[in-house]
Amino acid sequence: MAYPSNFGDWQGRLKAMHDADYPGGVVVDPTPITAGEEITILYNGLLAKNGADQVYLHIGFGDSRNWKNVTDLKMSRTGWGWVKTIEMPAQSRFNFCFRDSAHNWDNNNGLNWSFEIHDGRLPEFEKGRK
């Protein structure tokens, strides 16, 4: 199944995500994030710039101050940065940061990254606009 992207197909998508040069070197595609769909995270931040030999995506769900289902996912190195594609569960928020194999962290200056996960339904006020 092809998932929507703001950046195009796979190889072109990674290049476009890299070229977008988002703050902190983190690009999430697609946004908004919808439960049950895959998202791709491209990382070119501090750890990548400092030559990390491996980067892990450290994720959790729910309240941004009290993560649930916390786990580390190994990212893949590409010519455009470190990348990981994951399917979003039906949760309220997706929270993440990064670490390398030496346990150096990039947590967005303590703020981490956090996105709302939508259920795919249009809000009531949007239904009349279509």
N, C-alpha and C positions, 0 to 999 in steps of 0.2 A: 504494500500500500504506500502510495506517495503522500508524504505529509507536506503541508504548506511551508514555504520558506520565504523569507523576505530577501534572500540573497541568491536564489537560483539552484541549479543542480550541484551534485556533490563536489567535484573538483573546483568548478567555478564558484560554488558556494563558499568553500573554505577560503579561497583567494579573496572573494568579495568581503567576507567577514574580517579577514586580516586587514584588508585595505581600508575598512571602515575606521580603524584605529580608535576604538572606543576608550574612554577613560579607564585606567587600570589594566588595560589590555584584556578585557573580558567582554565577549560577545555571546549572547544567548539568542538562538534562532529556532523556531519562530517565537515571537512575542505578539500578543499576549500568549501565555502558556495555558493549554487546555488539557484537562485530565484525559488520560487514555492515548494521547498523542506523543510522538517522540520529539525531543528537543536536542539540539546540538550546542555544546558549549565549547568555544574556542578560547584558549588562554595564551596570552603573550605578555603576561605581567612580570612582576619583580623576580620571581623564581626562574622563569624562562630566560629573562635577560641576564641573570646571574649564572647561567649555564647548568641548570639542574639536569642531572642524568635521568631522572624520572619525576613526573608530577602526578599527584593523586588529587582527585576531586573529592573533597570532604563534604558530605551532604547530610541533611536532616530535613524533617518536615514539621509543620505546625508553627507555633509561636516563635518568632525570631529570637526570643530570649530564652527559650526552653525547647530545644530541638528534640524530636522523637525519631526513632528508626535511623539513627546515625550510623553512617558507614563511609568507608573510603573506597573509591573506584579508581583503578589504574587508567590513566589517560594515555593516548597514543600520540607519539611525536610525528608531526607532518612537516612539510616544507613551509607551512604557514603558522605553525604553533602547535600547542598541545590540544588535543580534541577528545571529546567523549560525547556519545549519543546515548540518551536514556529515555525510557518511556515514563511519562508522568503518571503517578497514581492519583486516585481521587482523594486529595488532601487539600488543606486550605492554603498552605504556603510551602514554597520550595526555598530552602536556605542552603548556602554553600560557601566554601572558601577553598584554598588550595594548600598543599604541603608538598615538599620534595622528599626524597628518600633519606635525607639527613635530618628530617623533621624541622626544617625551616618552614615558616608559615607565611602565606599572603592572605590576610583576612580583611583587606580593605580598611586598614587602620582601625581594626576592632569592630567595624560595622558589618562585616561579611557582605554577602550579596543575598538578596531576598526578593522573591517574586510571588505574587498571588497566582494560584492555580484556579482557573475558571472551570466550570462544569460544562461549558459549551452552549449554554442557553443564553439568549439575549436578555438583558435586563428589560423590565417592563417598559421603561421610557424609550428604549431603542426599537421595540417591536413596530411601532407606528412609522418609523423612518424608512423602513425597507420598502 
